[in-house]
Amino acid sequence: MVNLLLKQFLKAEIEIKRRIMYKKAKDLGFTHPTVVDYSQELDVLLNRYLKQAQAS
């Protein structure tokens, strides 16, 4: 149950981070440091999600 809740939480966080990143990229450009930071944070979330998915 905890694993399922964590996966759902991570999915929501990933979607939020992705939307923010795309908005920032549209406004600032894909190579702007802020957009790169969001991209790296998104990578961390995706890796955590994949690790949880493999554990179940």
PDB file of N, H, CA, C and O in Angstrom:
ATOM      1  N   MET A   1       0.819  -1.199   0.000  1.00  0.00           N
ATOM      2  CA  MET A   1       0.000   0.000   0.000  1.00  0.00           C
ATOM      3  C   MET A   1       0.863   1.263   0.000  1.00  0.00           C
ATOM      4  O   MET A   1       0.599   2.197  -0.758  1.00  0.00           O
ATOM      5  N   VAL A   2       1.878   1.292   0.837  1.00  0.00           N
ATOM      6  H   VAL A   2       2.092   0.534   1.452  1.00  0.00           H
ATOM      7  CA  VAL A   2       2.767   2.447   0.903  1.00  0.00           C
ATOM      8  C   VAL A   2       3.466   2.638  -0.437  1.00  0.00           C
ATOM      9  O   VAL A   2       3.624   3.766  -0.905  1.00  0.00           O
ATOM     10  N   ASN A   3       3.886   1.528  -1.057  1.00  0.00           N
ATOM     11  H   ASN A   3       3.758   0.612  -0.677  1.00  0.00           H
ATOM     12  CA  ASN A   3       4.556   1.597  -2.347  1.00  0.00           C
ATOM     13  C   ASN A   3       3.638   2.212  -3.400  1.00  0.00           C
ATOM     14  O   ASN A   3       4.076   3.029  -4.210  1.00  0.00           O
ATOM     15  N   LEU A   4       2.375   1.821  -3.388  1.00  0.00           N
ATOM     16  H   LEU A   4       2.019   1.158  -2.730  1.00  0.00           H
ATOM     17  CA  LEU A   4       1.407   2.353  -4.347  1.00  0.00           C
ATOM     18  C   LEU A   4       1.200   3.852  -4.130  1.00  0.00           C
ATOM     19  O   LEU A   4       1.147   4.619  -5.091  1.00  0.00           O
ATOM     20  N   LEU A   5       1.084   4.262  -2.884  1.00  0.00           N
ATOM     21  H   LEU A   5       1.127   3.639  -2.103  1.00  0.00           H
ATOM     22  CA  LEU A   5       0.907   5.679  -2.583  1.00  0.00           C
ATOM     23  C   LEU A   5       2.125   6.490  -2.995  1.00  0.00           C
ATOM     24  O   LEU A   5       1.990   7.593  -3.525  1.00  0.00           O
ATOM     25  N   LEU A   6       3.306   5.950  -2.756  1.00  0.00           N
ATOM     26  H   LEU A   6       3.415   5.054  -2.326  1.00  0.00           H
ATOM     27  CA  LEU A   6       4.532   6.636  -3.150  1.00  0.00           C
ATOM     28  C   LEU A   6       4.599   6.783  -4.664  1.00  0.00           C
ATOM     29  O   LEU A   6       4.968   7.844  -5.167  1.00  0.00           O
ATOM     30  N   LYS A   7       4.248   5.731  -5.392  1.00  0.00           N
ATOM     31  H   LYS A   7       3.949   4.869  -4.983  1.00  0.00           H
ATOM     32  CA  LYS A   7       4.252   5.797  -6.854  1.00  0.00           C
ATOM     33  C   LYS A   7       3.257   6.838  -7.357  1.00  0.00           C
ATOM     34  O   LYS A   7       3.562   7.582  -8.289  1.00  0.00           O
ATOM     35  N   GLN A   8       2.075   6.900  -6.752  1.00  0.00           N
ATOM     36  H   GLN A   8       1.827   6.296  -5.995  1.00  0.00           H
ATOM     37  CA  GLN A   8       1.080   7.892  -7.156  1.00  0.00           C
ATOM     38  C   GLN A   8       1.571   9.305  -6.863  1.00  0.00           C
ATOM     39  O   GLN A   8       1.392  10.216  -7.671  1.00  0.00           O
ATOM     40  N   PHE A   9       2.186   9.475  -5.706  1.00  0.00           N
ATOM     41  H   PHE A   9       2.331   8.735  -5.049  1.00  0.00           H
ATOM     42  CA  PHE A   9       2.747  10.779  -5.347  1.00  0.00           C
ATOM     43  C   PHE A   9       3.827  11.195  -6.332  1.00  0.00           C
ATOM     44  O   PHE A   9       3.848  12.336  -6.794  1.00  0.00           O
ATOM     45  N   LEU A  10       4.726  10.266  -6.655  1.00  0.00           N
ATOM     46  H   LEU A  10       4.709   9.339  -6.280  1.00  0.00           H
ATOM     47  CA  LEU A  10       5.802  10.572  -7.592  1.00  0.00           C
ATOM     48  C   LEU A  10       5.260  10.914  -8.979  1.00  0.00           C
ATOM     49  O   LEU A  10       5.762  11.826  -9.634  1.00  0.00           O
ATOM     50  N   LYS A  11       4.242  10.189  -9.424  1.00  0.00           N
ATOM     51  H   LYS A  11       3.833   9.448  -8.891  1.00  0.00           H
ATOM     52  CA  LYS A  11       3.631  10.487 -10.721  1.00  0.00           C
ATOM     53  C   LYS A  11       3.074  11.903 -10.751  1.00  0.00           C
ATOM     54  O   LYS A  11       3.232  12.620 -11.739  1.00  0.00           O
ATOM     55  N   ALA A  12       2.423  12.299  -9.667  1.00  0.00           N
ATOM     56  H   ALA A  12       2.294  11.717  -8.864  1.00  0.00           H
ATOM     57  CA  ALA A  12       1.868  13.651  -9.596  1.00  0.00           C
ATOM     58  C   ALA A  12       2.988  14.697  -9.597  1.00  0.00           C
ATOM     59  O   ALA A  12       2.895  15.710 -10.290  1.00  0.00           O
ATOM     60  N   GLU A  13       4.032  14.449  -8.829  1.00  0.00           N
ATOM     61  H   GLU A  13       4.108  13.626  -8.266  1.00  0.00           H
ATOM     62  CA  GLU A  13       5.166  15.367  -8.780  1.00  0.00           C
ATOM     63  C   GLU A  13       5.848  15.477 -10.150  1.00  0.00           C
ATOM     64  O   GLU A  13       6.249  16.563 -10.568  1.00  0.00           O
ATOM     65  N   ILE A  14       5.973  14.351 -10.833  1.00  0.00           N
ATOM     66  H   ILE A  14       5.648  13.468 -10.494  1.00  0.00           H
ATOM     67  CA  ILE A  14       6.582  14.342 -12.167  1.00  0.00           C
ATOM     68  C   ILE A  14       5.764  15.200 -13.125  1.00  0.00           C
ATOM     69  O   ILE A  14       6.322  15.996 -13.880  1.00  0.00           O
ATOM     70  N   GLU A  15       4.461  15.042 -13.096  1.00  0.00           N
ATOM     71  H   GLU A  15       4.008  14.395 -12.483  1.00  0.00           H
ATOM     72  CA  GLU A  15       3.601  15.805 -13.998  1.00  0.00           C
ATOM     73  C   GLU A  15       3.677  17.296 -13.702  1.00  0.00           C
ATOM     74  O   GLU A  15       3.735  18.110 -14.623  1.00  0.00           O
ATOM     75  N   ILE A  16       3.676  17.659 -12.424  1.00  0.00           N
ATOM     76  H   ILE A  16       3.629  16.998 -11.675  1.00  0.00           H
ATOM     77  CA  ILE A  16       3.783  19.066 -12.044  1.00  0.00           C
ATOM     78  C   ILE A  16       5.114  19.644 -12.503  1.00  0.00           C
ATOM     79  O   ILE A  16       5.158  20.718 -13.101  1.00  0.00           O
ATOM     80  N   LYS A  17       6.198  18.929 -12.222  1.00  0.00           N
ATOM     81  H   LYS A  17       6.163  18.056 -11.736  1.00  0.00           H
ATOM     82  CA  LYS A  17       7.537  19.405 -12.591  1.00  0.00           C
ATOM     83  C   LYS A  17       7.661  19.528 -14.105  1.00  0.00           C
ATOM     84  O   LYS A  17       8.261  20.481 -14.603  1.00  0.00           O
ATOM     85  N   ARG A  18       7.098  18.569 -14.840  1.00  0.00           N
ATOM     86  H   ARG A  18       6.610  17.795 -14.436  1.00  0.00           H
ATOM     87  CA  ARG A  18       7.161  18.596 -16.299  1.00  0.00           C
ATOM     88  C   ARG A  18       6.429  19.819 -16.853  1.00  0.00           C
ATOM     89  O   ARG A  18       6.931  20.500 -17.747  1.00  0.00           O
ATOM     90  N   ARG A  19       5.250  20.087 -16.321  1.00  0.00           N
ATOM     91  H   ARG A  19       4.842  19.533 -15.595  1.00  0.00           H
ATOM     92  CA  ARG A  19       4.482  21.245 -16.807  1.00  0.00           C
ATOM     93  C   ARG A  19       5.201  22.555 -16.529  1.00  0.00           C
ATOM     94  O   ARG A  19       5.239  23.441 -17.383  1.00  0.00           O
ATOM     95  N   ILE A  20       5.772  22.680 -15.337  1.00  0.00           N
ATOM     96  H   ILE A  20       5.741  21.960 -14.643  1.00  0.00           H
ATOM     97  CA  ILE A  20       6.522  23.891 -14.994  1.00  0.00           C
ATOM     98  C   ILE A  20       7.724  24.025 -15.923  1.00  0.00           C
ATOM     99  O   ILE A  20       8.002  25.110 -16.433  1.00  0.00           O
ATOM    100  N   MET A  21       8.430  22.927 -16.140  1.00  0.00           N
ATOM    101  H   MET A  21       8.204  22.045 -15.725  1.00  0.00           H
ATOM    102  CA  MET A  21       9.613  22.964 -16.989  1.00  0.00           C
ATOM    103  C   MET A  21       9.256  23.411 -18.410  1.00  0.00           C
ATOM    104  O   MET A  21       9.952  24.247 -18.987  1.00  0.00           O
ATOM    105  N   TYR A  22       8.182  22.863 -18.975  1.00  0.00           N
ATOM    106  H   TYR A  22       7.616  22.184 -18.506  1.00  0.00           H
ATOM    107  CA  TYR A  22       7.778  23.249 -20.330  1.00  0.00           C
ATOM    108  C   TYR A  22       7.389  24.721 -20.404  1.00  0.00           C
ATOM    109  O   TYR A  22       7.705  25.409 -21.374  1.00  0.00           O
ATOM    110  N   LYS A  23       6.695  25.200 -19.363  1.00  0.00           N
ATOM    111  H   LYS A  23       6.438  24.642 -18.575  1.00  0.00           H
ATOM    112  CA  LYS A  23       6.315  26.618 -19.340  1.00  0.00           C
ATOM    113  C   LYS A  23       7.557  27.497 -19.284  1.00  0.00           C
ATOM    114  O   LYS A  23       7.656  28.483 -20.015  1.00  0.00           O
ATOM    115  N   LYS A  24       8.500  27.145 -18.423  1.00  0.00           N
ATOM    116  H   LYS A  24       8.420  26.344 -17.830  1.00  0.00           H
ATOM    117  CA  LYS A  24       9.741  27.920 -18.319  1.00  0.00           C
ATOM    118  C   LYS A  24      10.526  27.856 -19.627  1.00  0.00           C
ATOM    119  O   LYS A  24      11.099  28.856 -20.059  1.00  0.00           O
ATOM    120  N   ALA A  25      10.552  26.684 -20.253  1.00  0.00           N
ATOM    121  H   ALA A  25      10.086  25.872 -19.902  1.00  0.00           H
ATOM    122  CA  ALA A  25      11.276  26.533 -21.518  1.00  0.00           C
ATOM    123  C   ALA A  25      10.649  27.402 -22.598  1.00  0.00           C
ATOM    124  O   ALA A  25      11.359  27.999 -23.408  1.00  0.00           O
ATOM    125  N   LYS A  26       9.339  27.475 -22.615  1.00  0.00           N
ATOM    126  H   LYS A  26       8.763  26.990 -21.957  1.00  0.00           H
ATOM    127  CA  LYS A  26       8.647  28.316 -23.597  1.00  0.00           C
ATOM    128  C   LYS A  26       8.997  29.782 -23.380  1.00  0.00           C
ATOM    129  O   LYS A  26       9.200  30.529 -24.337  1.00  0.00           O
ATOM    130  N   ASP A  27       9.068  30.185 -22.115  1.00  0.00           N
ATOM    131  H   ASP A  27       8.903  29.578 -21.338  1.00  0.00           H
ATOM    132  CA  ASP A  27       9.346  31.583 -21.785  1.00  0.00           C
ATOM    133  C   ASP A  27      10.828  31.945 -21.886  1.00  0.00           C
ATOM    134  O   ASP A  27      11.174  33.039 -22.333  1.00  0.00           O
ATOM    135  N   LEU A  28      11.696  31.028 -21.473  1.00  0.00           N
ATOM    136  H   LEU A  28      11.415  30.139 -21.110  1.00  0.00           H
ATOM    137  CA  LEU A  28      13.119  31.353 -21.336  1.00  0.00           C
ATOM    138  C   LEU A  28      14.029  30.661 -22.356  1.00  0.00           C
ATOM    139  O   LEU A  28      15.158  31.097 -22.578  1.00  0.00           O
ATOM    140  N   GLY A  29      13.537  29.586 -22.973  1.00  0.00           N
ATOM    141  H   GLY A  29      12.619  29.232 -22.793  1.00  0.00           H
ATOM    142  CA  GLY A  29      14.371  28.792 -23.879  1.00  0.00           C
ATOM    143  C   GLY A  29      14.866  27.540 -23.165  1.00  0.00           C
ATOM    144  O   GLY A  29      15.049  27.526 -21.948  1.00  0.00           O
ATOM    145  N   PHE A  30      15.075  26.497 -23.949  1.00  0.00           N
ATOM    146  H   PHE A  30      14.926  26.508 -24.938  1.00  0.00           H
ATOM    147  CA  PHE A  30      15.424  25.191 -23.374  1.00  0.00           C
ATOM    148  C   PHE A  30      16.794  25.151 -22.702  1.00  0.00           C
ATOM    149  O   PHE A  30      17.039  24.287 -21.860  1.00  0.00           O
ATOM    150  N   THR A  31      17.676  26.057 -23.056  1.00  0.00           N
ATOM    151  H   THR A  31      17.477  26.759 -23.740  1.00  0.00           H
ATOM    152  CA  THR A  31      19.033  26.007 -22.482  1.00  0.00           C
ATOM    153  C   THR A  31      19.222  26.956 -21.301  1.00  0.00           C
ATOM    154  O   THR A  31      20.324  27.054 -20.761  1.00  0.00           O
ATOM    155  N   HIS A  32      18.177  27.647 -20.897  1.00  0.00           N
ATOM    156  H   HIS A  32      17.281  27.567 -21.335  1.00  0.00           H
ATOM    157  CA  HIS A  32      18.284  28.548 -19.756  1.00  0.00           C
ATOM    158  C   HIS A  32      18.591  27.731 -18.499  1.00  0.00           C
ATOM    159  O   HIS A  32      18.039  26.646 -18.320  1.00  0.00           O
ATOM    160  N   PRO A  33      19.461  28.238 -17.633  1.00  0.00           N
ATOM    161  CA  PRO A  33      19.840  27.493 -16.422  1.00  0.00           C
ATOM    162  C   PRO A  33      18.648  27.059 -15.559  1.00  0.00           C
ATOM    163  O   PRO A  33      18.680  25.975 -14.978  1.00  0.00           O
ATOM    164  N   THR A  34      17.619  27.869 -15.467  1.00  0.00           N
ATOM    165  H   THR A  34      17.592  28.750 -15.939  1.00  0.00           H
ATOM    166  CA  THR A  34      16.443  27.496 -14.688  1.00  0.00           C
ATOM    167  C   THR A  34      15.765  26.269 -15.283  1.00  0.00           C
ATOM    168  O   THR A  34      15.345  25.367 -14.558  1.00  0.00           O
ATOM    169  N   VAL A  35      15.661  26.244 -16.599  1.00  0.00           N
ATOM    170  H   VAL A  35      16.001  26.976 -17.188  1.00  0.00           H
ATOM    171  CA  VAL A  35      15.033  25.108 -17.288  1.00  0.00           C
ATOM    172  C   VAL A  35      15.884  23.862 -17.116  1.00  0.00           C
ATOM    173  O   VAL A  35      15.355  22.769 -16.912  1.00  0.00           O
ATOM    174  N   VAL A  36      17.183  24.018 -17.195  1.00  0.00           N
ATOM    175  H   VAL A  36      17.612  24.905 -17.360  1.00  0.00           H
ATOM    176  CA  VAL A  36      18.087  22.884 -16.992  1.00  0.00           C
ATOM    177  C   VAL A  36      17.943  22.342 -15.572  1.00  0.00           C
ATOM    178  O   VAL A  36      17.948  21.128 -15.371  1.00  0.00           O
ATOM    179  N   ASP A  37      17.817  23.224 -14.594  1.00  0.00           N
ATOM    180  H   ASP A  37      17.814  24.211 -14.757  1.00  0.00           H
ATOM    181  CA  ASP A  37      17.609  22.793 -13.207  1.00  0.00           C
ATOM    182  C   ASP A  37      16.320  21.984 -13.068  1.00  0.00           C
ATOM    183  O   ASP A  37      16.302  20.935 -12.423  1.00  0.00           O
ATOM    184  N   TYR A  38      15.243  22.481 -13.681  1.00  0.00           N
ATOM    185  H   TYR A  38      15.258  23.332 -14.205  1.00  0.00           H
ATOM    186  CA  TYR A  38      13.978  21.742 -13.638  1.00  0.00           C
ATOM    187  C   TYR A  38      14.122  20.381 -14.315  1.00  0.00           C
ATOM    188  O   TYR A  38      13.578  19.385 -13.838  1.00  0.00           O
ATOM    189  N   SER A  39      14.845  20.344 -15.410  1.00  0.00           N
ATOM    190  H   SER A  39      15.287  21.154 -15.797  1.00  0.00           H
ATOM    191  CA  SER A  39      15.056  19.088 -16.122  1.00  0.00           C
ATOM    192  C   SER A  39      15.806  18.085 -15.250  1.00  0.00           C
ATOM    193  O   SER A  39      15.467  16.902 -15.228  1.00  0.00           O
ATOM    194  N   GLN A  40      16.808  18.549 -14.542  1.00  0.00           N
ATOM    195  H   GLN A  40      17.084  19.510 -14.559  1.00  0.00           H
ATOM    196  CA  GLN A  40      17.564  17.665 -13.666  1.00  0.00           C
ATOM    197  C   GLN A  40      16.714  17.184 -12.497  1.00  0.00           C
ATOM    198  O   GLN A  40      16.816  16.024 -12.097  1.00  0.00           O
ATOM    199  N   GLU A  41      15.881  18.056 -11.946  1.00  0.00           N
ATOM    200  H   GLU A  41      15.799  18.998 -12.271  1.00  0.00           H
ATOM    201  CA  GLU A  41      14.978  17.655 -10.871  1.00  0.00           C
ATOM    202  C   GLU A  41      13.975  16.617 -11.379  1.00  0.00           C
ATOM    203  O   GLU A  41      13.635  15.667 -10.674  1.00  0.00           O
ATOM    204  N   LEU A  42      13.509  16.813 -12.610  1.00  0.00           N
ATOM    205  H   LEU A  42      13.785  17.585 -13.184  1.00  0.00           H
ATOM    206  CA  LEU A  42      12.595  15.856 -13.218  1.00  0.00           C
ATOM    207  C   LEU A  42      13.275  14.508 -13.395  1.00  0.00           C
ATOM    208  O   LEU A  42      12.660  13.468 -13.159  1.00  0.00           O
ATOM    209  N   ASP A  43      14.532  14.515 -13.806  1.00  0.00           N
ATOM    210  H   ASP A  43      15.031  15.360 -13.997  1.00  0.00           H
ATOM    211  CA  ASP A  43      15.290  13.266 -13.949  1.00  0.00           C
ATOM    212  C   ASP A  43      15.357  12.507 -12.621  1.00  0.00           C
ATOM    213  O   ASP A  43      15.198  11.286 -12.593  1.00  0.00           O
ATOM    214  N   VAL A  44      15.591  13.222 -11.538  1.00  0.00           N
ATOM    215  H   VAL A  44      15.720  14.214 -11.561  1.00  0.00           H
ATOM    216  CA  VAL A  44      15.658  12.588 -10.213  1.00  0.00           C
ATOM    217  C   VAL A  44      14.318  11.944  -9.870  1.00  0.00           C
ATOM    218  O   VAL A  44      14.272  10.806  -9.403  1.00  0.00           O
ATOM    219  N   LEU A  45      13.233  12.672 -10.102  1.00  0.00           N
ATOM    220  H   LEU A  45      13.270  13.596 -10.482  1.00  0.00           H
ATOM    221  CA  LEU A  45      11.903  12.130  -9.819  1.00  0.00           C
ATOM    222  C   LEU A  45      11.612  10.897 -10.678  1.00  0.00           C
ATOM    223  O   LEU A  45      11.076   9.905 -10.184  1.00  0.00           O
ATOM    224  N   LEU A  46      11.965  10.965 -11.958  1.00  0.00           N
ATOM    225  H   LEU A  46      12.400  11.771 -12.359  1.00  0.00           H
ATOM    226  CA  LEU A  46      11.735   9.825 -12.850  1.00  0.00           C
ATOM    227  C   LEU A  46      12.540   8.607 -12.409  1.00  0.00           C
ATOM    228  O   LEU A  46      12.040   7.482 -12.442  1.00  0.00           O
ATOM    229  N   ASN A  47      13.773   8.828 -12.000  1.00  0.00           N
ATOM    230  H   ASN A  47      14.179   9.741 -11.973  1.00  0.00           H
ATOM    231  CA  ASN A  47      14.601   7.719 -11.522  1.00  0.00           C
ATOM    232  C   ASN A  47      14.016   7.106 -10.251  1.00  0.00           C
ATOM    233  O   ASN A  47      14.009   5.885 -10.096  1.00  0.00           O
ATOM    234  N   ARG A  48      13.528   7.947  -9.345  1.00  0.00           N
ATOM    235  H   ARG A  48      13.533   8.939  -9.471  1.00  0.00           H
ATOM    236  CA  ARG A  48      12.885   7.430  -8.124  1.00  0.00           C
ATOM    237  C   ARG A  48      11.642   6.626  -8.466  1.00  0.00           C
ATOM    238  O   ARG A  48      11.392   5.572  -7.882  1.00  0.00           O
ATOM    239  N   TYR A  49      10.859   7.137  -9.425  1.00  0.00           N
ATOM    240  H   TYR A  49      11.062   7.993  -9.900  1.00  0.00           H
ATOM    241  CA  TYR A  49       9.645   6.422  -9.823  1.00  0.00           C
ATOM    242  C   TYR A  49       9.986   5.063 -10.431  1.00  0.00           C
ATOM    243  O   TYR A  49       9.364   4.055 -10.094  1.00  0.00           O
ATOM    244  N   LEU A  50      10.965   5.038 -11.319  1.00  0.00           N
ATOM    245  H   LEU A  50      11.470   5.857 -11.593  1.00  0.00           H
ATOM    246  CA  LEU A  50      11.362   3.770 -11.948  1.00  0.00           C
ATOM    247  C   LEU A  50      11.889   2.778 -10.919  1.00  0.00           C
ATOM    248  O   LEU A  50      11.627   1.579 -11.017  1.00  0.00           O
ATOM    249  N   LYS A  51      12.627   3.272  -9.940  1.00  0.00           N
ATOM    250  H   LYS A  51      12.840   4.245  -9.861  1.00  0.00           H
ATOM    251  CA  LYS A  51      13.138   2.396  -8.882  1.00  0.00           C
ATOM    252  C   LYS A  51      11.982   1.796  -8.084  1.00  0.00           C
ATOM    253  O   LYS A  51      12.021   0.617  -7.731  1.00  0.00           O
ATOM    254  N   GLN A  52      10.963   2.588  -7.800  1.00  0.00           N
ATOM    255  H   GLN A  52      10.932   3.545  -8.086  1.00  0.00           H
ATOM    256  CA  GLN A  52       9.787   2.085  -7.081  1.00  0.00           C
ATOM    257  C   GLN A  52       9.014   1.082  -7.934  1.00  0.00           C
ATOM    258  O   GLN A  52       8.517   0.076  -7.428  1.00  0.00           O
ATOM    259  N   ALA A  53       8.918   1.365  -9.223  1.00  0.00           N
ATOM    260  H   ALA A  53       9.322   2.182  -9.635  1.00  0.00           H
ATOM    261  CA  ALA A  53       8.186   0.475 -10.118  1.00  0.00           C
ATOM    262  C   ALA A  53       8.883  -0.895 -10.219  1.00  0.00           C
ATOM    263  O   ALA A  53       8.219  -1.927 -10.310  1.00  0.00           O
ATOM    264  N   GLN A  54      10.203  -0.894 -10.203  1.00  0.00           N
ATOM    265  H   GLN A  54      10.743  -0.055 -10.129  1.00  0.00           H
ATOM    266  CA  GLN A  54      10.961  -2.144 -10.280  1.00  0.00           C
ATOM    267  C   GLN A  54      10.853  -2.923  -8.980  1.00  0.00           C
ATOM    268  O   GLN A  54      10.919  -4.152  -8.983  1.00  0.00           O
ATOM    269  N   ALA A  55      10.688  -2.216  -7.870  1.00  0.00           N
ATOM    270  H   ALA A  55      10.634  -1.217  -7.868  1.00  0.00           H
ATOM    271  CA  ALA A  55      10.613  -2.875  -6.570  1.00  0.00           C
ATOM    272  C   ALA A  55       9.284  -3.589  -6.345  1.00  0.00           C
ATOM    273  O   ALA A  55       9.180  -4.471  -5.492  1.00  0.00           O
ATOM    274  N   SER A  56       8.282  -3.206  -7.105  1.00  0.00           N
ATOM    275  H   SER A  56       8.366  -2.490  -7.797  1.00  0.00           H
ATOM    276  CA  SER A  56       6.967  -3.828  -6.886  1.00  0.00           C
ATOM    277  C   SER A  56       6.740  -5.014  -7.791  1.00  0.00           C
ATOM    278  O   SER A  56       5.685  -5.644  -7.730  1.00  0.00           O
TER     279      SER A  56
END
